[in-house]
Amino acid sequence: MIRHLFAELVLTLRVLFRQPGFWIPTVLFPAMLYAFFGANSGGGAWAANAMASFAIYAVLGVGFFQFGVSVAQDRASPFATWQRSLPGSALPQWVARIIAAVIFVTIAVALVIALAHVMTDVGLPNSAWIRLATVCLMATVTATLMGIALGCVASARAAVPLANLVYLPLAYLGGLWVPPMAMPATINAISEWTPTRAMGELAWAAIEGRAWTLQDLGLLAAWTLAAAALVGVAQIRQRRTFWPAQSGQASRNS
């Protein structure tokens, strides 16, 4: 199991790092947006909250584009077809993608934090940084599983527009661009049920030194389990459609 997981992780990282035109824009884009918009918040609490918001935005981007789109593209490759023919669980493959996502999220979030230190006056205690890192780690698992679920059901051509169709509204509804109190009442009520709102609330609480609420933790856990269930169902369907096709082809050849 461990050797399988390590092999999958090495393979995933090699494939991604060999495509700098794909992963570099993904990790740079949140920092660029933060420099354009988030850094204008000045200093103090507003600057810290803006930094936390764009850190979560970076997590979301990696999950949906780095892995959601890549999964959809990988499904069309002969190598992925061969992988589906192998016995055993696909769990190591998905765990390897989550671990790889943590690596890329670390780069993307570090760029946002570095810009925050350069362009604003962000001073936080060590406990706040540790709690923010914990939130980013939890959010990475959720966002990556959501991205993988999207990649499991979307074609290679449809993956990018579908990712944008889900990713951008989630960023807005989560209050990552506009503070929740500035949203219309109806939109704010809807946003309270989104995974990004839970991510944002946990990140802002970490920055402000507030306790995490069970509602936000439970909502994030529920979205994580739902995304994991979708990935599992999609994986079962793919294998069921693959094996009958292979059996039919073998019968025709015989």
C-alpha positions as CSV (number, residue, x, y, z in Angstrom):
1,M,0.0,0.0,0.0
2,I,2.7,2.5,1.0
3,R,4.9,1.6,-2.0
4,H,1.9,2.0,-4.3
5,L,1.1,5.4,-2.8
6,F,4.7,6.5,-3.1
7,A,4.8,5.4,-6.7
8,E,1.6,7.2,-7.5
9,L,2.8,10.4,-5.8
10,V,6.1,10.4,-7.7
11,L,4.2,9.8,-10.9
12,T,1.7,12.6,-10.2
13,L,4.5,15.1,-9.3
14,R,6.6,14.2,-12.3
15,V,3.7,14.7,-14.7
16,L,2.7,18.0,-13.2
17,F,6.2,19.5,-12.8
18,R,6.9,18.6,-16.5
19,Q,4.1,21.0,-17.4
20,P,5.2,24.4,-16.0
21,G,2.9,26.2,-18.4
22,F,0.0,24.5,-16.5
23,W,1.0,24.7,-12.8
24,I,2.9,27.9,-12.7
25,P,-0.1,30.1,-13.7
26,T,-2.3,28.2,-11.2
27,V,0.0,29.0,-8.3
28,L,0.8,32.6,-9.4
29,F,-2.8,33.7,-10.3
30,P,-4.1,34.1,-6.6
31,A,-1.0,36.1,-5.7
32,M,-1.4,38.3,-8.7
33,L,-5.1,39.0,-7.9
34,Y,-4.1,39.7,-4.3
35,A,-1.5,42.2,-5.4
36,F,-4.2,44.0,-7.6
37,F,-7.1,44.0,-5.1
38,G,-6.3,42.5,-1.7
39,A,-3.2,44.5,-1.0
40,N,-5.3,47.7,-1.2
41,S,-6.9,47.0,2.1
42,G,-4.2,48.8,4.0
43,G,-3.0,47.3,7.3
44,G,-4.3,45.7,10.5
45,A,-7.3,43.4,10.6
46,W,-8.5,44.2,7.1
47,A,-5.2,43.3,5.6
48,A,-5.0,40.1,7.5
49,N,-8.5,39.0,6.5
50,A,-7.8,39.8,2.9
51,M,-4.6,37.7,3.0
52,A,-6.6,34.8,4.5
53,S,-9.3,35.1,1.9
54,F,-6.8,35.0,-1.0
55,A,-5.0,32.1,0.7
56,I,-8.3,30.1,0.6
57,Y,-8.8,31.3,-3.0
58,A,-5.3,29.9,-3.8
59,V,-6.4,26.5,-2.3
60,L,-9.6,26.5,-4.4
61,G,-7.7,27.2,-7.6
62,V,-5.2,24.4,-7.1
63,G,-8.0,21.9,-6.3
64,F,-10.1,22.8,-9.3
65,F,-7.6,23.6,-12.0
66,Q,-4.5,21.7,-11.0
67,F,-6.3,18.5,-10.3
68,G,-9.9,18.8,-11.6
69,V,-8.8,19.6,-15.1
70,S,-5.8,17.2,-15.0
71,V,-8.0,14.3,-14.0
72,A,-10.4,14.9,-16.9
73,Q,-7.5,15.1,-19.3
74,D,-5.8,12.0,-17.8
75,R,-9.0,10.0,-18.2
76,A,-8.7,10.3,-22.0
77,S,-5.1,9.0,-22.0
78,P,-4.1,5.4,-22.8
79,F,-2.2,5.2,-19.6
80,A,-5.3,5.9,-17.5
81,T,-7.2,3.2,-19.5
82,W,-4.4,0.8,-18.6
83,Q,-4.6,1.8,-14.9
84,R,-8.3,1.1,-14.8
85,S,-7.6,-2.4,-16.1
86,L,-5.5,-3.2,-13.0
87,P,-6.9,-5.0,-10.0
88,G,-7.0,-3.3,-6.6
89,S,-8.2,0.0,-5.2
90,A,-7.8,3.4,-6.7
91,L,-7.5,4.9,-3.2
92,P,-3.6,5.4,-3.4
93,Q,-4.0,7.3,-6.6
94,W,-6.5,9.8,-5.1
95,V,-4.5,10.1,-1.8
96,A,-1.4,10.8,-3.9
97,R,-3.2,13.6,-5.7
98,I,-4.2,15.1,-2.4
99,I,-0.6,15.0,-1.1
100,A,0.5,16.6,-4.4
101,A,-2.1,19.2,-4.0
102,V,-0.8,20.1,-0.5
103,I,2.6,20.7,-2.1
104,F,1.2,23.1,-4.8
105,V,-1.1,24.8,-2.3
106,T,1.9,25.5,-0.1
107,I,3.6,27.3,-2.9
108,A,0.5,29.3,-3.9
109,V,-0.3,30.3,-0.3
110,A,3.3,31.1,0.5
111,L,3.3,33.6,-2.5
112,V,0.1,35.3,-1.1
113,I,1.6,35.6,2.4
114,A,4.9,36.8,1.0
115,L,3.1,39.6,-0.9
116,A,1.1,40.4,2.2
117,H,4.3,41.0,4.2
118,V,5.8,43.1,1.4
119,M,2.8,45.2,0.5
120,T,0.8,45.5,3.7
121,D,1.4,45.5,7.5
122,V,0.4,42.0,8.5
123,G,1.5,41.1,12.0
124,L,0.1,37.9,13.5
125,P,1.1,35.7,16.4
126,N,2.6,32.2,15.7
127,S,-0.7,30.6,16.9
128,A,-2.6,32.4,14.1
129,W,-0.2,31.2,11.4
130,I,-0.5,27.7,12.7
131,R,-4.3,27.8,12.7
132,L,-4.4,29.4,9.2
133,A,-2.1,26.6,7.9
134,T,-4.4,24.0,9.5
135,V,-7.4,25.6,7.7
136,C,-5.6,25.6,4.4
137,L,-4.7,21.9,4.9
138,M,-8.3,21.0,5.6
139,A,-9.5,23.1,2.7
140,T,-7.0,21.5,0.4
141,V,-8.5,18.1,1.0
142,T,-12.0,19.4,0.3
143,A,-11.1,21.4,-2.7
144,T,-9.0,18.6,-4.3
145,L,-11.7,16.0,-3.8
146,M,-14.3,18.4,-5.4
147,G,-11.9,19.0,-8.3
148,I,-11.3,15.3,-8.7
149,A,-15.1,14.7,-8.7
150,L,-15.5,17.3,-11.4
151,G,-12.7,15.7,-13.4
152,C,-14.3,12.3,-13.1
153,V,-17.5,13.4,-14.7
154,A,-16.3,16.0,-17.2
155,S,-14.7,15.4,-20.6
156,A,-11.2,16.9,-21.3
157,R,-12.7,19.7,-23.4
158,A,-15.5,20.5,-20.9
159,A,-13.3,20.4,-17.8
160,V,-11.9,24.0,-18.0
161,P,-15.3,25.8,-18.6
162,L,-17.0,23.6,-16.0
163,A,-14.2,24.3,-13.5
164,N,-14.7,28.1,-14.1
165,L,-18.5,27.7,-13.8
166,V,-18.1,26.2,-10.4
167,Y,-14.9,27.8,-9.1
168,L,-15.7,31.4,-9.7
169,P,-19.2,31.4,-8.2
170,L,-17.9,29.5,-5.2
171,A,-15.2,32.1,-4.6
172,Y,-17.7,34.9,-4.7
173,L,-20.3,33.1,-2.6
174,G,-17.7,32.2,0.0
175,G,-16.9,35.9,0.6
176,L,-13.4,35.5,-0.6
177,W,-13.7,38.6,-2.9
178,V,-16.5,40.5,-1.2
179,P,-17.0,40.5,2.6
180,P,-20.2,38.5,3.5
181,M,-21.7,41.6,5.2
182,A,-21.5,43.5,1.9
183,M,-23.5,40.8,0.0
184,P,-27.2,41.1,-0.6
185,A,-29.2,39.3,2.1
186,T,-30.4,36.5,-0.2
187,I,-26.9,35.8,-1.6
188,N,-25.5,35.9,2.0
189,A,-28.1,33.3,3.1
190,I,-27.1,31.0,0.2
191,S,-23.4,31.5,0.9
192,E,-23.7,30.2,4.4
193,W,-24.2,26.7,3.0
194,T,-21.2,26.7,0.6
195,P,-17.9,25.0,1.3
196,T,-16.0,28.2,0.6
197,R,-17.9,30.1,3.2
198,A,-16.9,27.5,5.7
199,M,-13.3,27.7,4.6
200,G,-13.4,31.5,4.8
201,E,-15.0,31.6,8.2
202,L,-12.5,29.2,9.6
203,A,-9.6,31.2,8.1
204,W,-10.9,34.5,9.4
205,A,-11.4,33.0,12.8
206,A,-7.8,31.8,12.8
207,I,-6.6,35.3,11.9
208,E,-8.8,37.0,14.5
209,G,-8.0,34.6,17.3
210,R,-11.6,33.4,17.5
211,A,-12.7,29.8,18.2
212,W,-13.8,27.7,15.3
213,T,-17.5,26.9,15.4
214,L,-18.9,23.4,15.0
215,Q,-21.2,24.7,12.3
216,D,-18.3,25.7,10.0
217,L,-16.3,22.5,10.8
218,G,-19.3,20.3,10.2
219,L,-20.2,22.0,7.0
220,L,-16.7,21.6,5.6
221,A,-16.6,18.0,6.7
222,A,-20.0,17.4,5.0
223,W,-18.8,18.8,1.7
224,T,-15.6,16.7,2.0
225,L,-17.5,13.5,2.5
226,A,-19.9,14.4,-0.3
227,A,-17.0,15.0,-2.7
228,A,-15.3,11.8,-1.6
229,A,-18.5,9.9,-2.2
230,L,-18.9,11.4,-5.7
231,V,-15.3,10.3,-6.5
232,G,-16.0,6.8,-5.2
233,V,-19.2,6.5,-7.3
234,A,-17.5,7.8,-10.4
235,Q,-14.6,5.4,-10.0
236,I,-17.0,2.4,-9.6
237,R,-18.9,3.5,-12.7
238,Q,-15.8,3.9,-14.8
239,R,-14.6,0.4,-13.8
240,R,-18.0,-1.1,-14.5
241,T,-18.1,0.5,-18.0
242,F,-14.5,-0.5,-18.7
243,W,-14.7,-4.2,-17.9
244,P,-17.9,-5.0,-19.9
245,A,-16.3,-3.2,-22.9
246,Q,-13.1,-5.3,-22.5
247,S,-15.1,-8.5,-22.1
248,G,-17.1,-7.7,-25.2
249,Q,-14.0,-7.0,-27.2
250,A,-12.4,-10.2,-26.0
251,S,-15.5,-12.2,-27.1
252,R,-15.4,-10.7,-30.5
253,N,-11.7,-11.4,-30.9
254,S,-12.3,-15.0,-29.9
